[in-house]
Amino acid sequence: MAEEFAAIAGASSLIETAEVRRDIPARFESVTIADRAERGVQFVSRWAGILAFAGTVAAIVWLLL
């Protein structure tokens, strides 16, 4: 635990610490089948909600007229 405090005390500012963390490369190759499937499900569910709302409004209008 003393080493952690020494590392924090050794950092001259929070800006320098943030700059060091920003240099870590992001891993873009980690897109899995589950990630792609989730994007598809989100797309379909977004349009399903819109279509359900439009269908409900159309049914109410049909019943009133």
mmCIF file as Biopython writes it, N, C-alpha, C and O atoms, coordinates in Angstrom:
data_model
#
loop_
_atom_site.group_PDB
_atom_site.id
_atom_site.type_symbol
_atom_site.label_atom_id
_atom_site.label_alt_id
_atom_site.label_comp_id
_atom_site.label_asym_id
_atom_site.label_entity_id
_atom_site.label_seq_id
_atom_site.pdbx_PDB_ins_code
_atom_site.Cartn_x
_atom_site.Cartn_y
_atom_site.Cartn_z
_atom_site.occupancy
_atom_site.B_iso_or_equiv
_atom_site.auth_seq_id
_atom_site.auth_asym_id
_atom_site.pdbx_PDB_model_num
ATOM 1   N N  . MET A ? 1  ? 0.824   -1.180  0.000   1.0 0.0 1  A 1 
ATOM 2   C CA . MET A ? 1  ? 0.000   0.000   0.000   1.0 0.0 1  A 1 
ATOM 3   C C  . MET A ? 1  ? 0.873   1.250   0.000   1.0 0.0 1  A 1 
ATOM 4   O O  . MET A ? 1  ? 0.495   2.278   -0.562  1.0 0.0 1  A 1 
ATOM 5   N N  . ALA A ? 2  ? 2.036   1.162   0.628   1.0 0.0 2  A 1 
ATOM 6   C CA . ALA A ? 2  ? 2.946   2.297   0.657   1.0 0.0 2  A 1 
ATOM 7   C C  . ALA A ? 2  ? 3.452   2.617   -0.744  1.0 0.0 2  A 1 
ATOM 8   O O  . ALA A ? 2  ? 3.704   3.778   -1.066  1.0 0.0 2  A 1 
ATOM 9   N N  . GLU A ? 3  ? 3.600   1.591   -1.576  1.0 0.0 3  A 1 
ATOM 10  C CA . GLU A ? 3  ? 4.056   1.829   -2.947  1.0 0.0 3  A 1 
ATOM 11  C C  . GLU A ? 3  ? 3.020   2.609   -3.744  1.0 0.0 3  A 1 
ATOM 12  O O  . GLU A ? 3  ? 3.375   3.455   -4.564  1.0 0.0 3  A 1 
ATOM 13  N N  . GLU A ? 4  ? 1.732   2.328   -3.505  1.0 0.0 4  A 1 
ATOM 14  C CA . GLU A ? 4  ? 0.672   3.054   -4.212  1.0 0.0 4  A 1 
ATOM 15  C C  . GLU A ? 4  ? 0.679   4.526   -3.835  1.0 0.0 4  A 1 
ATOM 16  O O  . GLU A ? 4  ? 0.539   5.395   -4.695  1.0 0.0 4  A 1 
ATOM 17  N N  . PHE A ? 5  ? 0.845   4.804   -2.531  1.0 0.0 5  A 1 
ATOM 18  C CA . PHE A ? 5  ? 0.908   6.185   -2.101  1.0 0.0 5  A 1 
ATOM 19  C C  . PHE A ? 5  ? 2.144   6.881   -2.647  1.0 0.0 5  A 1 
ATOM 20  O O  . PHE A ? 5  ? 2.095   8.066   -2.977  1.0 0.0 5  A 1 
ATOM 21  N N  . ALA A ? 6  ? 3.229   6.170   -2.742  1.0 0.0 6  A 1 
ATOM 22  C CA . ALA A ? 6  ? 4.455   6.747   -3.282  1.0 0.0 6  A 1 
ATOM 23  C C  . ALA A ? 6  ? 4.277   7.062   -4.762  1.0 0.0 6  A 1 
ATOM 24  O O  . ALA A ? 6  ? 4.764   8.086   -5.241  1.0 0.0 6  A 1 
ATOM 25  N N  . ALA A ? 7  ? 3.588   6.199   -5.481  1.0 0.0 7  A 1 
ATOM 26  C CA . ALA A ? 7  ? 3.349   6.451   -6.902  1.0 0.0 7  A 1 
ATOM 27  C C  . ALA A ? 7  ? 2.455   7.659   -7.091  1.0 0.0 7  A 1 
ATOM 28  O O  . ALA A ? 7  ? 2.676   8.459   -8.000  1.0 0.0 7  A 1 
ATOM 29  N N  . ILE A ? 8  ? 1.442   7.804   -6.241  1.0 0.0 8  A 1 
ATOM 30  C CA . ILE A ? 8  ? 0.542   8.958   -6.343  1.0 0.0 8  A 1 
ATOM 31  C C  . ILE A ? 8  ? 1.282   10.228  -5.948  1.0 0.0 8  A 1 
ATOM 32  O O  . ILE A ? 8  ? 1.130   11.264  -6.596  1.0 0.0 8  A 1 
ATOM 33  N N  . ALA A ? 9  ? 2.080   10.153  -4.891  1.0 0.0 9  A 1 
ATOM 34  C CA . ALA A ? 9  ? 2.825   11.323  -4.455  1.0 0.0 9  A 1 
ATOM 35  C C  . ALA A ? 9  ? 3.887   11.708  -5.477  1.0 0.0 9  A 1 
ATOM 36  O O  . ALA A ? 9  ? 4.237   12.883  -5.587  1.0 0.0 9  A 1 
ATOM 37  N N  . GLY A ? 10 ? 4.400   10.747  -6.218  1.0 0.0 10 A 1 
ATOM 38  C CA . GLY A ? 10 ? 5.435   11.020  -7.212  1.0 0.0 10 A 1 
ATOM 39  C C  . GLY A ? 10 ? 4.895   11.713  -8.446  1.0 0.0 10 A 1 
ATOM 40  O O  . GLY A ? 10 ? 5.656   12.386  -9.141  1.0 0.0 10 A 1 
ATOM 41  N N  . ALA A ? 11 ? 3.618   11.577  -8.745  1.0 0.0 11 A 1 
ATOM 42  C CA . ALA A ? 11 ? 3.021   12.252  -9.907  1.0 0.0 11 A 1 
ATOM 43  C C  . ALA A ? 11 ? 2.942   13.738  -9.604  1.0 0.0 11 A 1 
ATOM 44  O O  . ALA A ? 11 ? 2.399   14.142  -8.576  1.0 0.0 11 A 1 
ATOM 45  N N  . SER A ? 12 ? 3.485   14.547  -10.499 1.0 0.0 12 A 1 
ATOM 46  C CA . SER A ? 12 ? 3.527   15.983  -10.231 1.0 0.0 12 A 1 
ATOM 47  C C  . SER A ? 12 ? 2.166   16.642  -10.398 1.0 0.0 12 A 1 
ATOM 48  O O  . SER A ? 12 ? 1.892   17.647  -9.742  1.0 0.0 12 A 1 
ATOM 49  N N  . SER A ? 13 ? 1.299   16.098  -11.264 1.0 0.0 13 A 1 
ATOM 50  C CA . SER A ? 13 ? -0.031  16.670  -11.413 1.0 0.0 13 A 1 
ATOM 51  C C  . SER A ? 13 ? -0.974  15.623  -11.987 1.0 0.0 13 A 1 
ATOM 52  O O  . SER A ? 13 ? -0.537  14.598  -12.510 1.0 0.0 13 A 1 
ATOM 53  N N  . LEU A ? 14 ? -2.255  15.887  -11.885 1.0 0.0 14 A 1 
ATOM 54  C CA . LEU A ? 14 ? -3.249  14.973  -12.433 1.0 0.0 14 A 1 
ATOM 55  C C  . LEU A ? 14 ? -3.236  15.007  -13.955 1.0 0.0 14 A 1 
ATOM 56  O O  . LEU A ? 14 ? -3.581  14.015  -14.597 1.0 0.0 14 A 1 
ATOM 57  N N  . ILE A ? 15 ? -2.845  16.125  -14.536 1.0 0.0 15 A 1 
ATOM 58  C CA . ILE A ? 15 ? -2.806  16.242  -15.997 1.0 0.0 15 A 1 
ATOM 59  C C  . ILE A ? 15 ? -1.766  15.286  -16.566 1.0 0.0 15 A 1 
ATOM 60  O O  . ILE A ? 15 ? -2.034  14.622  -17.567 1.0 0.0 15 A 1 
ATOM 61  N N  . GLU A ? 16 ? -0.599  15.198  -15.964 1.0 0.0 16 A 1 
ATOM 62  C CA . GLU A ? 16 ? 0.427   14.285  -16.448 1.0 0.0 16 A 1 
ATOM 63  C C  . GLU A ? 16 ? -0.030  12.837  -16.307 1.0 0.0 16 A 1 
ATOM 64  O O  . GLU A ? 16 ? 0.249   12.013  -17.177 1.0 0.0 16 A 1 
ATOM 65  N N  . THR A ? 17 ? -0.720  12.524  -15.231 1.0 0.0 17 A 1 
ATOM 66  C CA . THR A ? 17 ? -1.234  11.165  -15.047 1.0 0.0 17 A 1 
ATOM 67  C C  . THR A ? 17 ? -2.247  10.833  -16.129 1.0 0.0 17 A 1 
ATOM 68  O O  . THR A ? 17 ? -2.239  9.726   -16.666 1.0 0.0 17 A 1 
ATOM 69  N N  . ALA A ? 18 ? -3.122  11.783  -16.456 1.0 0.0 18 A 1 
ATOM 70  C CA . ALA A ? 18 ? -4.134  11.562  -17.497 1.0 0.0 18 A 1 
ATOM 71  C C  . ALA A ? 18 ? -3.474  11.386  -18.857 1.0 0.0 18 A 1 
ATOM 72  O O  . ALA A ? 18 ? -3.938  10.585  -19.668 1.0 0.0 18 A 1 
ATOM 73  N N  . GLU A ? 19 ? -2.396  12.126  -19.117 1.0 0.0 19 A 1 
ATOM 74  C CA . GLU A ? 19 ? -1.712  11.993  -20.399 1.0 0.0 19 A 1 
ATOM 75  C C  . GLU A ? 19 ? -1.082  10.622  -20.554 1.0 0.0 19 A 1 
ATOM 76  O O  . GLU A ? 19 ? -1.071  10.069  -21.654 1.0 0.0 19 A 1 
ATOM 77  N N  . VAL A ? 20 ? -0.562  10.072  -19.484 1.0 0.0 20 A 1 
ATOM 78  C CA . VAL A ? 20 ? 0.036   8.744   -19.547 1.0 0.0 20 A 1 
ATOM 79  C C  . VAL A ? 20 ? -1.039  7.703   -19.837 1.0 0.0 20 A 1 
ATOM 80  O O  . VAL A ? 20 ? -0.807  6.789   -20.628 1.0 0.0 20 A 1 
ATOM 81  N N  . ARG A ? 21 ? -2.188  7.820   -19.224 1.0 0.0 21 A 1 
ATOM 82  C CA . ARG A ? 21 ? -3.269  6.860   -19.445 1.0 0.0 21 A 1 
ATOM 83  C C  . ARG A ? 21 ? -3.856  6.991   -20.834 1.0 0.0 21 A 1 
ATOM 84  O O  . ARG A ? 21 ? -4.344  6.003   -21.382 1.0 0.0 21 A 1 
ATOM 85  N N  . ARG A ? 22 ? -3.825  8.163   -21.416 1.0 0.0 22 A 1 
ATOM 86  C CA . ARG A ? 22 ? -4.401  8.382   -22.735 1.0 0.0 22 A 1 
ATOM 87  C C  . ARG A ? 22 ? -3.567  7.716   -23.821 1.0 0.0 22 A 1 
ATOM 88  O O  . ARG A ? 22 ? -4.095  7.416   -24.892 1.0 0.0 22 A 1 
ATOM 89  N N  . ASP A ? 23 ? -2.299  7.478   -23.583 1.0 0.0 23 A 1 
ATOM 90  C CA . ASP A ? 23 ? -1.422  6.901   -24.593 1.0 0.0 23 A 1 
ATOM 91  C C  . ASP A ? 23 ? -1.633  5.403   -24.793 1.0 0.0 23 A 1 
ATOM 92  O O  . ASP A ? 23 ? -1.062  4.824   -25.718 1.0 0.0 23 A 1 
ATOM 93  N N  . ILE A ? 24 ? -2.437  4.764   -23.951 1.0 0.0 24 A 1 
ATOM 94  C CA . ILE A ? 24 ? -2.686  3.324   -24.088 1.0 0.0 24 A 1 
ATOM 95  C C  . ILE A ? 24 ? -3.564  3.111   -25.321 1.0 0.0 24 A 1 
ATOM 96  O O  . ILE A ? 24 ? -4.635  3.710   -25.409 1.0 0.0 24 A 1 
ATOM 97  N N  . PRO A ? 25 ? -3.148  2.281   -26.268 1.0 0.0 25 A 1 
ATOM 98  C CA . PRO A ? 25 ? -3.941  2.091   -27.479 1.0 0.0 25 A 1 
ATOM 99  C C  . PRO A ? 25 ? -5.244  1.349   -27.197 1.0 0.0 25 A 1 
ATOM 100 O O  . PRO A ? 25 ? -5.293  0.449   -26.358 1.0 0.0 25 A 1 
ATOM 101 N N  . ALA A ? 26 ? -6.285  1.736   -27.903 1.0 0.0 26 A 1 
ATOM 102 C CA . ALA A ? 26 ? -7.579  1.060   -27.779 1.0 0.0 26 A 1 
ATOM 103 C C  . ALA A ? 26 ? -7.556  -0.215  -28.611 1.0 0.0 26 A 1 
ATOM 104 O O  . ALA A ? 26 ? -6.869  -0.282  -29.630 1.0 0.0 26 A 1 
ATOM 105 N N  . ARG A ? 27 ? -8.295  -1.210  -28.186 1.0 0.0 27 A 1 
ATOM 106 C CA . ARG A ? 27 ? -8.339  -2.488  -28.906 1.0 0.0 27 A 1 
ATOM 107 C C  . ARG A ? 27 ? -9.617  -2.545  -29.724 1.0 0.0 27 A 1 
ATOM 108 O O  . ARG A ? 27 ? -10.687 -2.830  -29.187 1.0 0.0 27 A 1 
ATOM 109 N N  . PHE A ? 28 ? -9.515  -2.277  -31.020 1.0 0.0 28 A 1 
ATOM 110 C CA . PHE A ? 28 ? -10.678 -2.286  -31.889 1.0 0.0 28 A 1 
ATOM 111 C C  . PHE A ? 28 ? -10.949 -3.675  -32.463 1.0 0.0 28 A 1 
ATOM 112 O O  . PHE A ? 28 ? -12.050 -3.929  -32.952 1.0 0.0 28 A 1 
ATOM 113 N N  . GLU A ? 29 ? -9.988  -4.561  -32.414 1.0 0.0 29 A 1 
ATOM 114 C CA . GLU A ? 29 ? -10.180 -5.881  -32.996 1.0 0.0 29 A 1 
ATOM 115 C C  . GLU A ? 29 ? -10.989 -6.805  -32.093 1.0 0.0 29 A 1 
ATOM 116 O O  . GLU A ? 29 ? -11.199 -7.967  -32.439 1.0 0.0 29 A 1 
ATOM 117 N N  . SER A ? 30 ? -11.445 -6.314  -30.946 1.0 0.0 30 A 1 
ATOM 118 C CA . SER A ? 30 ? -12.156 -7.164  -30.007 1.0 0.0 30 A 1 
ATOM 119 C C  . SER A ? 30 ? -13.669 -7.163  -30.236 1.0 0.0 30 A 1 
ATOM 120 O O  . SER A ? 30 ? -14.419 -7.505  -29.323 1.0 0.0 30 A 1 
ATOM 121 N N  . VAL A ? 31 ? -14.134 -6.792  -31.422 1.0 0.0 31 A 1 
ATOM 122 C CA . VAL A ? 31 ? -15.560 -6.837  -31.724 1.0 0.0 31 A 1 
ATOM 123 C C  . VAL A ? 31 ? -15.938 -8.293  -31.960 1.0 0.0 31 A 1 
ATOM 124 O O  . VAL A ? 31 ? -15.387 -8.957  -32.838 1.0 0.0 31 A 1 
ATOM 125 N N  . THR A ? 32 ? -16.872 -8.771  -31.178 1.0 0.0 32 A 1 
ATOM 126 C CA . THR A ? 32 ? -17.258 -10.168 -31.258 1.0 0.0 32 A 1 
ATOM 127 C C  . THR A ? 32 ? -18.592 -10.320 -31.975 1.0 0.0 32 A 1 
ATOM 128 O O  . THR A ? 32 ? -19.243 -9.337  -32.328 1.0 0.0 32 A 1 
ATOM 129 N N  . ILE A ? 33 ? -18.977 -11.554 -32.179 1.0 0.0 33 A 1 
ATOM 130 C CA . ILE A ? 33 ? -20.266 -11.848 -32.799 1.0 0.0 33 A 1 
ATOM 131 C C  . ILE A ? 33 ? -21.394 -11.310 -31.923 1.0 0.0 33 A 1 
ATOM 132 O O  . ILE A ? 33 ? -22.395 -10.812 -32.438 1.0 0.0 33 A 1 
ATOM 133 N N  . ALA A ? 34 ? -21.241 -11.404 -30.617 1.0 0.0 34 A 1 
ATOM 134 C CA . ALA A ? 34 ? -22.272 -10.913 -29.695 1.0 0.0 34 A 1 
ATOM 135 C C  . ALA A ? 34 ? -22.436 -9.401  -29.824 1.0 0.0 34 A 1 
ATOM 136 O O  . ALA A ? 34 ? -23.556 -8.896  -29.746 1.0 0.0 34 A 1 
ATOM 137 N N  . ASP A ? 35 ? -21.329 -8.668  -30.021 1.0 0.0 35 A 1 
ATOM 138 C CA . ASP A ? 35 ? -21.413 -7.220  -30.202 1.0 0.0 35 A 1 
ATOM 139 C C  . ASP A ? 35 ? -22.174 -6.876  -31.477 1.0 0.0 35 A 1 
ATOM 140 O O  . ASP A ? 35 ? -23.019 -5.980  -31.480 1.0 0.0 35 A 1 
ATOM 141 N N  . ARG A ? 36 ? -21.871 -7.594  -32.562 1.0 0.0 36 A 1 
ATOM 142 C CA . ARG A ? 36 ? -22.577 -7.344  -33.823 1.0 0.0 36 A 1 
ATOM 143 C C  . ARG A ? 36 ? -24.050 -7.705  -33.709 1.0 0.0 36 A 1 
ATOM 144 O O  . ARG A ? 36 ? -24.903 -6.991  -34.235 1.0 0.0 36 A 1 
ATOM 145 N N  . ALA A ? 37 ? -24.358 -8.799  -33.031 1.0 0.0 37 A 1 
ATOM 146 C CA . ALA A ? 37 ? -25.752 -9.205  -32.853 1.0 0.0 37 A 1 
ATOM 147 C C  . ALA A ? 37 ? -26.507 -8.199  -31.995 1.0 0.0 37 A 1 
ATOM 148 O O  . ALA A ? 37 ? -27.678 -7.917  -32.247 1.0 0.0 37 A 1 
ATOM 149 N N  . GLU A ? 38 ? -25.840 -7.662  -30.988 1.0 0.0 38 A 1 
ATOM 150 C CA . GLU A ? 38 ? -26.486 -6.676  -30.125 1.0 0.0 38 A 1 
ATOM 151 C C  . GLU A ? 38 ? -26.843 -5.417  -30.910 1.0 0.0 38 A 1 
ATOM 152 O O  . GLU A ? 38 ? -27.913 -4.843  -30.711 1.0 0.0 38 A 1 
ATOM 153 N N  . ARG A ? 39 ? -25.953 -4.986  -31.799 1.0 0.0 39 A 1 
ATOM 154 C CA . ARG A ? 39 ? -26.266 -3.822  -32.631 1.0 0.0 39 A 1 
ATOM 155 C C  . ARG A ? 39 ? -27.478 -4.084  -33.506 1.0 0.0 39 A 1 
ATOM 156 O O  . ARG A ? 39 ? -28.309 -3.195  -33.689 1.0 0.0 39 A 1 
ATOM 157 N N  . GLY A ? 40 ? -27.595 -5.305  -34.058 1.0 0.0 40 A 1 
ATOM 158 C CA . GLY A ? 40 ? -28.751 -5.658  -34.873 1.0 0.0 40 A 1 
ATOM 159 C C  . GLY A ? 40 ? -30.035 -5.669  -34.067 1.0 0.0 40 A 1 
ATOM 160 O O  . GLY A ? 40 ? -31.072 -5.199  -34.535 1.0 0.0 40 A 1 
ATOM 161 N N  . VAL A ? 41 ? -29.969 -6.205  -32.854 1.0 0.0 41 A 1 
ATOM 162 C CA . VAL A ? 41 ? -31.151 -6.246  -31.993 1.0 0.0 41 A 1 
ATOM 163 C C  . VAL A ? 41 ? -31.581 -4.835  -31.614 1.0 0.0 41 A 1 
ATOM 164 O O  . VAL A ? 41 ? -32.777 -4.543  -31.585 1.0 0.0 41 A 1 
ATOM 165 N N  . GLN A ? 42 ? -30.631 -3.961  -31.327 1.0 0.0 42 A 1 
ATOM 166 C CA . GLN A ? 42 ? -30.969 -2.577  -30.992 1.0 0.0 42 A 1 
ATOM 167 C C  . GLN A ? 42 ? -31.633 -1.875  -32.167 1.0 0.0 42 A 1 
ATOM 168 O O  . GLN A ? 42 ? -32.590 -1.124  -31.978 1.0 0.0 42 A 1 
ATOM 169 N N  . PHE A ? 43 ? -31.142 -2.109  -33.366 1.0 0.0 43 A 1 
ATOM 170 C CA . PHE A ? 43 ? -31.726 -1.500  -34.565 1.0 0.0 43 A 1 
ATOM 171 C C  . PHE A ? 43 ? -33.166 -1.975  -34.769 1.0 0.0 43 A 1 
ATOM 172 O O  . PHE A ? 43 ? -34.061 -1.166  -35.014 1.0 0.0 43 A 1 
ATOM 173 N N  . VAL A ? 44 ? -33.386 -3.287  -34.666 1.0 0.0 44 A 1 
ATOM 174 C CA . VAL A ? 44 ? -34.726 -3.849  -34.873 1.0 0.0 44 A 1 
ATOM 175 C C  . VAL A ? 44 ? -35.684 -3.377  -33.784 1.0 0.0 44 A 1 
ATOM 176 O O  . VAL A ? 44 ? -36.832 -3.041  -34.075 1.0 0.0 44 A 1 
ATOM 177 N N  . SER A ? 45 ? -35.229 -3.349  -32.546 1.0 0.0 45 A 1 
ATOM 178 C CA . SER A ? 45 ? -36.115 -2.948  -31.456 1.0 0.0 45 A 1 
ATOM 179 C C  . SER A ? 45 ? -36.475 -1.466  -31.555 1.0 0.0 45 A 1 
ATOM 180 O O  . SER A ? 45 ? -37.578 -1.069  -31.181 1.0 0.0 45 A 1 
ATOM 181 N N  . ARG A ? 46 ? -35.555 -0.656  -32.053 1.0 0.0 46 A 1 
ATOM 182 C CA . ARG A ? 46 ? -35.856 0.765   -32.240 1.0 0.0 46 A 1 
ATOM 183 C C  . ARG A ? 46 ? -36.994 0.931   -33.239 1.0 0.0 46 A 1 
ATOM 184 O O  . ARG A ? 46 ? -37.936 1.679   -32.978 1.0 0.0 46 A 1 
ATOM 185 N N  . TRP A ? 47 ? -36.925 0.252   -34.369 1.0 0.0 47 A 1 
ATOM 186 C CA . TRP A ? 47 ? -37.966 0.360   -35.383 1.0 0.0 47 A 1 
ATOM 187 C C  . TRP A ? 47 ? -39.237 -0.349  -34.958 1.0 0.0 47 A 1 
ATOM 188 O O  . TRP A ? 47 ? -40.323 0.080   -35.347 1.0 0.0 47 A 1 
ATOM 189 N N  . ALA A ? 48 ? -39.148 -1.411  -34.181 1.0 0.0 48 A 1 
ATOM 190 C CA . ALA A ? 48 ? -40.334 -2.114  -33.704 1.0 0.0 48 A 1 
ATOM 191 C C  . ALA A ? 48 ? -41.162 -1.206  -32.800 1.0 0.0 48 A 1 
ATOM 192 O O  . ALA A ? 48 ? -42.391 -1.225  -32.863 1.0 0.0 48 A 1 
ATOM 193 N N  . GLY A ? 49 ? -40.514 -0.426  -31.980 1.0 0.0 49 A 1 
ATOM 194 C CA . GLY A ? 49 ? -41.232 0.515   -31.114 1.0 0.0 49 A 1 
ATOM 195 C C  . GLY A ? 49 ? -41.953 1.582   -31.917 1.0 0.0 49 A 1 
ATOM 196 O O  . GLY A ? 49 ? -43.095 1.928   -31.614 1.0 0.0 49 A 1 
ATOM 197 N N  . ILE A ? 50 ? -41.296 2.099   -32.931 1.0 0.0 50 A 1 
ATOM 198 C CA . ILE A ? 50 ? -41.913 3.122   -33.783 1.0 0.0 50 A 1 
ATOM 199 C C  . ILE A ? 50 ? -43.103 2.533   -34.531 1.0 0.0 50 A 1 
ATOM 200 O O  . ILE A ? 50 ? -44.160 3.161   -34.603 1.0 0.0 50 A 1 
ATOM 201 N N  . LEU A ? 51 ? -42.944 1.338   -35.084 1.0 0.0 51 A 1 
ATOM 202 C CA . LEU A ? 51 ? -44.040 0.699   -35.814 1.0 0.0 51 A 1 
ATOM 203 C C  . LEU A ? 51 ? -45.207 0.339   -34.889 1.0 0.0 51 A 1 
ATOM 204 O O  . LEU A ? 51 ? -46.365 0.443   -35.294 1.0 0.0 51 A 1 
ATOM 205 N N  . ALA A ? 52 ? -44.924 -0.076  -33.674 1.0 0.0 52 A 1 
ATOM 206 C CA . ALA A ? 52 ? -45.993 -0.385  -32.721 1.0 0.0 52 A 1 
ATOM 207 C C  . ALA A ? 52 ? -46.769 0.877   -32.358 1.0 0.0 52 A 1 
ATOM 208 O O  . ALA A ? 52 ? -47.994 0.841   -32.242 1.0 0.0 52 A 1 
ATOM 209 N N  . PHE A ? 53 ? -46.068 1.981   -32.179 1.0 0.0 53 A 1 
ATOM 210 C CA . PHE A ? 53 ? -46.733 3.244   -31.879 1.0 0.0 53 A 1 
ATOM 211 C C  . PHE A ? 53 ? -47.603 3.685   -33.048 1.0 0.0 53 A 1 
ATOM 212 O O  . PHE A ? 53 ? -48.754 4.075   -32.852 1.0 0.0 53 A 1 
ATOM 213 N N  . ALA A ? 54 ? -47.064 3.627   -34.260 1.0 0.0 54 A 1 
ATOM 214 C CA . ALA A ? 54 ? -47.838 4.017   -35.441 1.0 0.0 54 A 1 
ATOM 215 C C  . ALA A ? 54 ? -49.047 3.100   -35.619 1.0 0.0 54 A 1 
ATOM 216 O O  . ALA A ? 54 ? -50.123 3.576   -35.982 1.0 0.0 54 A 1 
ATOM 217 N N  . GLY A ? 55 ? -48.897 1.815   -35.376 1.0 0.0 55 A 1 
ATOM 218 C CA . GLY A ? 55 ? -50.022 0.880   -35.477 1.0 0.0 55 A 1 
ATOM 219 C C  . GLY A ? 55 ? -51.095 1.167   -34.446 1.0 0.0 55 A 1 
ATOM 220 O O  . GLY A ? 55 ? -52.284 1.069   -34.747 1.0 0.0 55 A 1 
ATOM 221 N N  . THR A ? 56 ? -50.692 1.519   -33.235 1.0 0.0 56 A 1 
ATOM 222 C CA . THR A ? 56 ? -51.649 1.847   -32.184 1.0 0.0 56 A 1 
ATOM 223 C C  . THR A ? 56 ? -52.442 3.101   -32.550 1.0 0.0 56 A 1 
ATOM 224 O O  . THR A ? 56 ? -53.664 3.137   -32.406 1.0 0.0 56 A 1 
ATOM 225 N N  . VAL A ? 57 ? -51.742 4.120   -33.020 1.0 0.0 57 A 1 
ATOM 226 C CA . VAL A ? 57 ? -52.421 5.351   -33.432 1.0 0.0 57 A 1 
ATOM 227 C C  . VAL A ? 57 ? -53.372 5.072   -34.590 1.0 0.0 57 A 1 
ATOM 228 O O  . VAL A ? 57 ? -54.489 5.588   -34.609 1.0 0.0 57 A 1 
ATOM 229 N N  . ALA A ? 58 ? -52.942 4.257   -35.559 1.0 0.0 58 A 1 
ATOM 230 C CA . ALA A ? 58 ? -53.797 3.925   -36.698 1.0 0.0 58 A 1 
ATOM 231 C C  . ALA A ? 58 ? -55.034 3.146   -36.237 1.0 0.0 58 A 1 
ATOM 232 O O  . ALA A ? 58 ? -56.129 3.382   -36.748 1.0 0.0 58 A 1 
ATOM 233 N N  . ALA A ? 59 ? -54.880 2.230   -35.290 1.0 0.0 59 A 1 
ATOM 234 C CA . ALA A ? 59 ? -56.021 1.471   -34.783 1.0 0.0 59 A 1 
ATOM 235 C C  . ALA A ? 59 ? -57.003 2.359   -34.039 1.0 0.0 59 A 1 
ATOM 236 O O  . ALA A ? 59 ? -58.214 2.178   -34.164 1.0 0.0 59 A 1 
ATOM 237 N N  . ILE A ? 60 ? -56.506 3.313   -33.270 1.0 0.0 60 A 1 
ATOM 238 C CA . ILE A ? 60 ? -57.394 4.242   -32.548 1.0 0.0 60 A 1 
ATOM 239 C C  . ILE A ? 60 ? -58.162 5.100   -33.549 1.0 0.0 60 A 1 
ATOM 240 O O  . ILE A ? 60 ? -59.369 5.291   -33.404 1.0 0.0 60 A 1 
ATOM 241 N N  . VAL A ? 61 ? -57.475 5.615   -34.557 1.0 0.0 61 A 1 
ATOM 242 C CA . VAL A ? 61 ? -58.134 6.428   -35.571 1.0 0.0 61 A 1 
ATOM 243 C C  . VAL A ? 61 ? -59.186 5.593   -36.304 1.0 0.0 61 A 1 
ATOM 244 O O  . VAL A ? 61 ? -60.283 6.085   -36.570 1.0 0.0 61 A 1 
ATOM 245 N N  . TRP A ? 62 ? -58.875 4.358   -36.628 1.0 0.0 62 A 1 
ATOM 246 C CA . TRP A ? 62 ? -59.814 3.478   -37.331 1.0 0.0 62 A 1 
ATOM 247 C C  . TRP A ? 62 ? -61.071 3.218   -36.474 1.0 0.0 62 A 1 
ATOM 248 O O  . TRP A ? 62 ? -62.190 3.199   -36.987 1.0 0.0 62 A 1 
ATOM 249 N N  . LEU A ? 63 ? -60.864 3.021   -35.171 1.0 0.0 63 A 1 
ATOM 250 C CA . LEU A ? 63 ? -61.996 2.787   -34.275 1.0 0.0 63 A 1 
ATOM 251 C C  . LEU A ? 63 ? -62.866 4.035   -34.110 1.0 0.0 63 A 1 
ATOM 252 O O  . LEU A ? 63 ? -64.084 3.920   -33.981 1.0 0.0 63 A 1 
ATOM 253 N N  . LEU A ? 64 ? -62.276 5.190   -34.112 1.0 0.0 64 A 1 
ATOM 254 C CA . LEU A ? 64 ? -63.038 6.432   -33.949 1.0 0.0 64 A 1 
ATOM 255 C C  . LEU A ? 64 ? -63.791 6.831   -35.209 1.0 0.0 64 A 1 
ATOM 256 O O  . LEU A ? 64 ? -64.825 7.492   -35.122 1.0 0.0 64 A 1 
ATOM 257 N N  . LEU A ? 65 ? -63.300 6.448   -36.361 1.0 0.0 65 A 1 
ATOM 258 C CA . LEU A ? 65 ? -63.965 6.829   -37.609 1.0 0.0 65 A 1 
ATOM 259 C C  . LEU A ? 65 ? -64.817 5.755   -38.113 1.0 0.0 65 A 1 
ATOM 260 O O  . LEU A ? 65 ? -65.452 5.908   -39.156 1.0 0.0 65 A 1 
#
